[in-house]
């Protein structure tokens, strides 16, 4: 026999529970009792009326006599069916539908790690691809975190970071490979020239004609180092005093090819003479209006050089034999021979310079070196050559007699004696 429950007033914890006897919900303030055996609530009136607990757990022991050890059968009576309540319905556009069960909505926000990975991948496009590897790692971690948590989103950013990061690495690796392959063509010191001695022996000129010996000794090697940038070219000694030597060369040999150039832009400049004597040099003057010419000065070294003889008249003949002295590919004091192909004009409407087009081999390192006539008289400063992949043996030099007026405009600031030694052009045959 089940003992009587203690009767009490239903509070907020008991309100809403269903009485197993009358199948109605317990309301706040109802008088109820809790079965001491199964802990179900039942209205006080139902306890008084039935005298037993009507819950399923207690009913076999209180309402029926069962055989020992036999579990009771579940019995659904007509009263149970009549008391059943259908699921709530809602009418949408005249049709009754049952409300589906809705999972609780969890607020989501973008993963900060996914956004960081995406931005890092974009940075890798311009930063040599190094951030691309970082972006791949961050993106992979972000994808795992988003899949493990329902409050995170942004898997699209994470996957994009992985893809872009991989493209960064592949793209920069391909660019680096192409650069290294092309570098051998552009590098003045190729594998061939690096195996050769760079030192020049003046004794090898003993049997050369006098005009070639003079031109070679007037040629210098010019090296410029500014920060991470370095350049190398040629120069021509055009004037000298007891203690200073003045060298004519290209602006791009010691710095930029345009704009105002100062000593800081040129960096550390070294001049090497034909006898291997080396001395620091400084920038003395640069031609106006972007003309690719500067004047350097350095200490004079006794017996290390000769001064070039400069042609005074502008007479140039197409077909005239010429030769160049320079330092192609770092191989100092090299001689090459050719002819004048054409005389062209270069510059602005305020100042036109004659450009001598010559058919002779010029290479990187010849820039700033001299172009001479058959008598060894300086007629131009080699300035540029065409791309070897599209043409062969075409070079250009600025005519020296168009540079003389520029030098004379500031002769007192630049040259020790006012002007170079000038000679007249030979009569054409």
C-alpha positions in Angstrom: 0.0 0.0 0.0 1.4 3.4 -1.1 1.6 5.9 1.7 -0.2 9.1 1.4 1.7 12.1 0.0 2.2 15.4 1.8 -0.1 18.0 0.3 1.4 21.4 -0.6 0.8 24.4 -2.8 2.3 24.2 -6.3 5.0 26.8 -6.9 6.9 27.9 -10.1 8.8 24.6 -10.2 5.7 22.5 -10.1 3.5 24.7 -12.4 3.1 23.2 -15.9 3.6 19.5 -14.9 0.7 17.2 -16.0 -1.3 15.3 -13.4 -1.3 11.6 -14.5 -4.7 11.1 -13.1 -6.8 13.9 -14.7 -4.2 14.7 -17.5 -4.5 18.4 -16.9 -1.6 20.8 -16.2 -0.8 21.9 -12.6 -1.3 25.6 -12.2 0.6 27.9 -9.9 -1.1 27.9 -6.5 -2.9 24.5 -7.0 -3.0 22.1 -4.0 -0.9 19.0 -5.0 0.8 16.0 -3.6 4.0 14.2 -4.7 4.0 10.5 -4.8 6.7 9.2 -2.4 7.3 6.2 -4.7 7.6 7.7 -8.2 7.8 11.4 -7.4 5.0 12.3 -9.8 2.7 15.3 -8.9 -1.0 14.7 -8.6 -3.8 17.1 -7.7 -5.1 16.9 -4.1 -8.6 16.2 -5.5 -7.3 13.3 -7.6 -5.5 11.9 -4.5 -8.8 12.2 -2.6 -10.8 10.7 -5.4 -8.5 7.8 -6.4 -6.6 7.3 -3.2 -3.6 6.0 -5.2 -1.0 7.4 -7.6 -2.2 7.2 -11.2 1.3 7.4 -12.8 2.4 4.6 -15.1 5.2 3.7 -12.8 2.9 3.2 -9.8 -0.3 2.0 -11.5 0.7 -1.7 -11.8 1.4 -1.8 -8.0 -1.6 0.3 -7.0 -4.3 -0.2 -9.5 -3.8 -3.8 -10.6 -2.8 -7.1 -9.1 0.0 -8.5 -11.2 1.7 -11.9 -11.1 5.1 -11.8 -9.4 7.9 -11.0 -11.8 5.7 -10.0 -14.7 6.0 -6.5 -16.2 2.6 -4.8 -16.8 1.3 -4.2 -20.3 0.8 -0.6 -21.5 -3.0 -0.1 -21.9 -4.4 2.8 -23.9 -8.0 3.3 -22.9 -10.7 5.3 -24.7 -10.4 7.9 -22.1 -6.7 8.3 -22.9 -7.5 8.7 -26.6 -10.2 11.2 -25.8 -7.8 13.2 -23.5 -5.1 13.3 -26.2 -4.3 16.7 -27.5 -3.1 17.2 -31.1 0.1 19.2 -31.9 -0.5 22.9 -32.5 -1.2 24.0 -36.0 -0.8 27.3 -37.9 -2.8 28.4 -40.9 -0.7 29.7 -43.8 -2.5 30.9 -46.9 -5.6 29.0 -45.9 -3.8 25.7 -45.4 -3.1 24.1 -42.0 0.4 23.0 -41.4 2.2 21.6 -38.4 4.9 23.7 -36.9 8.3 22.0 -37.4 10.7 21.7 -34.6 13.3 24.6 -34.8 16.8 24.3 -33.6 18.0 27.1 -31.4 19.7 29.9 -33.4 23.3 30.6 -32.3 24.7 34.1 -33.3 27.7 33.8 -35.7 30.6 36.1 -36.4 33.5 36.0 -38.9 36.7 34.2 -37.8 39.4 36.8 -37.2 42.0 34.2 -38.1 40.3 33.6 -41.5 40.3 37.3 -42.3 44.0 37.6 -41.2 44.9 34.7 -43.5 43.2 36.3 -46.4 44.9 39.7 -46.0 48.3 38.0 -45.5 47.7 36.1 -48.8 47.0 39.3 -50.6 50.2 40.8 -49.2 52.1 37.9 -50.6 51.3 39.0 -54.1 53.7 42.0 -53.8 56.0 40.8 -51.0 58.0 38.2 -52.8 55.5 35.4 -51.9 56.9 34.9 -48.4 53.6 35.8 -46.7 51.9 33.2 -49.0 53.3 30.3 -46.9 52.1 32.0 -43.7 48.7 32.5 -45.3 48.4 28.8 -46.1 49.1 27.8 -42.5 46.7 30.4 -41.0 44.0 29.4 -43.5 44.3 25.7 -42.6 44.0 26.5 -38.9 41.1 28.8 -39.5 39.2 26.1 -41.5 39.6 23.6 -38.6 38.4 26.2 -36.1 35.3 27.1 -38.1 34.3 23.5 -38.6 34.6 22.8 -34.9 32.5 25.8 -33.7 29.0 26.7 -34.6 29.4 30.4 -33.8 32.1 31.0 -36.4 31.9 31.7 -40.1 34.3 32.7 -42.9 35.4 29.4 -44.3 35.3 31.1 -47.8 38.0 33.6 -46.7 40.1 30.8 -45.2 40.0 28.7 -48.4 40.7 31.8 -50.6 43.7 32.5 -48.4 45.0 29.0 -48.9 44.5 29.2 -52.7 46.0 32.7 -53.1 48.9 31.8 -50.8 49.7 28.7 -53.0 49.6 30.9 -56.1 51.9 33.4 -54.4 54.5 30.7 -53.8 54.2 29.2 -57.3 54.2 32.6 -59.1 57.2 34.0 -57.2 59.1 30.7 -57.6 58.5 30.8 -61.4 59.5 34.5 -61.5 62.7 33.8 -59.6 63.6 30.9 -61.9 63.1 33.0 -65.0 65.2 35.8 -63.5 68.0 33.5 -62.7 67.9 32.0 -66.2 67.9 35.5 -67.8 70.5 36.9 -65.3 73.3 35.1 -67.1 72.4 37.1 -70.2 72.3 40.4 -68.4 75.0 40.0 -65.8 78.2 41.8 -67.0 80.3 39.2 -65.1 79.1 36.0 -66.7 80.6 32.6 -66.0 83.0 33.1 -68.9 84.4 36.5 -67.9 84.6 35.6 -64.2 87.1 32.9 -65.1 89.4 35.5 -66.8 91.7 37.8 -65.0 90.4 41.4 -64.7 93.8 42.9 -64.5 95.1 44.6 -67.7 98.8 44.5 -68.6 100.1 47.7 -70.3 103.1 45.7 -71.7 100.6 44.0 -74.1 100.2 47.4 -75.8 104.0 47.7 -76.6 103.5 46.9 -80.3 100.1 48.6 -80.7 99.9 51.8 -82.8 100.5 55.0 -80.9 96.9 56.4 -81.3 95.5 53.1 -79.9 97.9 53.2 -76.9 96.9 56.7 -76.1 93.2 56.0 -76.3 93.6 52.9 -74.1 95.6 54.9 -71.5 92.9 57.6 -71.6 90.2 55.0 -70.7 89.3 54.4 -67.1 87.0 51.9 -65.3 84.3 53.6 -63.2 82.6 51.7 -60.4 79.8 53.1 -58.3 78.3 51.6 -55.1 75.2 53.1 -53.5 73.5 51.0 -50.8 72.3 47.8 -52.4 72.9 49.1 -56.0 76.2 48.9 -57.9 77.1 49.7 -61.4 80.2 49.6 -63.6 81.2 51.3 -66.8 83.9 53.3 -68.5 85.2 56.9 -68.6 87.5 59.1 -70.6 90.2 61.4 -69.2 89.6 64.7 -70.9 91.6 67.1 -68.7 94.2 66.9 -65.9 96.1 69.3 -63.6 99.0 68.7 -61.4 96.9 67.0 -58.7 93.4 66.4 -60.3 92.1 64.3 -63.1 88.8 65.0 -64.8 86.8 62.1 -66.3 83.9 62.3 -68.7 81.3 59.4 -68.4 77.6 58.7 -68.5 75.2 59.7 -65.8 73.7 56.2 -65.6 77.1 54.7 -64.8 77.1 56.5 -61.5 73.4 56.9 -60.8 70.1 57.5 -62.4 69.6 58.3 -66.0 67.2 61.1 -65.3 66.6 63.8 -62.7 69.0 65.8 -60.6 71.9 63.6 -59.4 74.0 64.4 -56.3 76.9 62.8 -54.6 74.6 60.8 -52.3 72.8 59.3 -55.3 76.2 58.4 -56.9 77.4 56.8 -53.7 81.0 55.6 -53.5 82.8 56.1 -56.8 86.1 54.4 -57.7 88.2 55.1 -60.8 90.8 52.6 -62.0 93.5 53.5 -64.5 95.1 51.3 -67.1 98.0 50.5 -64.8 95.6 49.2 -62.2 96.0 52.3 -60.0 92.7 53.0 -58.2 91.5 56.1 -56.5 88.2 57.5 -55.1 86.3 60.0 -57.3 83.6 62.6 -56.7 80.9 64.0 -58.9 81.8 67.5 -60.2 79.2 68.3 -62.8 76.2 66.9 -64.6 74.8 68.0 -68.0 71.5 69.8 -67.9 68.2 68.8 -69.5 68.7 65.1 -68.8 71.7 64.7 -71.1 73.4 61.4 -70.1 76.8 63.0 -69.2 78.7 63.8 -66.0 82.2 64.9 -65.0 84.1 63.2 -62.2 87.3 64.3 -60.6 89.9 62.2 -58.8 93.5 62.4 -57.6 96.1 62.4 -60.3 98.4 59.3 -60.3 101.8 60.0 -62.0 102.2 58.0 -65.2 99.0 56.1 -64.9 97.1 57.8 -67.7 97.1 60.0 -70.8 94.6 62.7 -71.8 92.3 62.1 -74.8 92.6 64.3 -77.8 89.2 65.7 -78.7 87.9 66.6 -82.2 87.0 70.3 -82.5 84.9 70.3 -85.7 81.6 68.5 -86.1 82.6 66.9 -89.4 81.4 63.3 -89.4 81.4 61.0 -92.5 79.1 58.0 -92.9 81.3 55.1 -93.5 84.3 56.6 -91.6 86.2 54.0 -89.7 86.0 54.3 -85.9 87.0 52.3 -82.8 85.8 52.1 -79.2 87.7 51.6 -76.0 85.8 50.4 -72.9 85.3 47.8 -70.3 82.7 45.4 -71.7 81.4 42.8 -69.3 84.1 44.0 -66.8 86.9 43.2 -69.2 88.9 46.4 -68.9 90.5 48.4 -71.7 89.0 46.4 -74.7 89.3 47.6 -78.3 86.6 47.1 -80.9 86.5 48.4 -84.4 83.6 49.5 -86.8 82.3 52.3 -88.9 79.9 55.2 -88.6 76.4 54.1 -89.8 74.5 57.4 -89.5 74.4 60.7 -87.6 71.2 61.3 -85.8 69.7 64.0 -83.5 68.7 63.6 -79.9 67.3 65.9 -77.2 64.7 68.5 -76.7 63.6 71.5 -78.8 65.9 73.7 -76.7 69.0 71.6 -77.2 69.7 69.0 -79.9 72.7 66.7 -79.7 74.2 64.7 -82.5 74.1 61.0 -81.8 76.6 58.9 -83.7 75.2 55.6 -84.8 78.1 53.2 -85.1 78.3 49.6 -86.4 80.6 48.0 -83.9 80.2 45.7 -80.9 79.3 47.5 -77.7 78.3 45.7 -74.5 77.4 46.5 -70.9 80.5 48.2 -69.5 81.2 50.2 -72.7 78.9 53.0 -71.4 80.9 56.1 -70.8 83.9 55.0 -72.9 85.3 56.8 -75.9 84.5 56.5 -79.6 87.5 57.5 -81.7 88.3 58.1 -85.3 91.1 56.4 -87.2 93.7 58.9 -85.8 92.7 58.1 -82.2 90.9 61.5 -81.8 87.9 61.3 -79.5 84.6 62.0 -81.4 81.9 60.7 -79.0 81.0 59.1 -75.6 79.4 55.7 -76.0 76.0 55.9 -74.3 73.7 53.0 -75.2 73.4 49.9 -77.3 70.4 48.0 -78.6 69.1 44.7 -77.2 71.2 41.8 -78.3 68.1 39.7 -78.7 66.7 41.9 -81.4 69.8 43.4 -83.1 73.5 43.0 -83.4 76.4 45.5 -83.4 74.4 48.8 -83.3 75.6 51.3 -80.7 75.2 55.1 -80.1 77.5 57.8 -78.9 77.0 61.4 -78.0 79.1 63.6 -80.3 81.9 65.2 -78.2 81.8 68.5 -80.1 78.2 69.0 -78.9 79.3 68.5 -75.3 82.1 71.1 -75.5 79.7 74.1 -75.2 78.1 72.4 -72.2 81.4 72.0 -70.5 82.5 75.6 -71.4 79.4 77.0 -69.8 80.7 75.9 -66.4 84.4 75.5 -67.3 85.6 77.5 -64.3 83.8 75.1 -62.0 84.7 71.9 -63.8 87.8 71.8 -65.8 91.3 72.9 -64.6 92.4 74.5 -67.9 89.1 75.6 -69.3 88.7 73.1 -72.1 90.1 69.8 -73.4 92.8 69.6 -76.0 91.1 70.0 -79.4 92.3 69.1 -82.9 90.7 69.5 -86.3 89.0 66.6 -88.1 91.0 64.9 -90.8 90.1 65.7 -94.4 87.8 62.9 -95.8 89.4 60.9 -98.5 
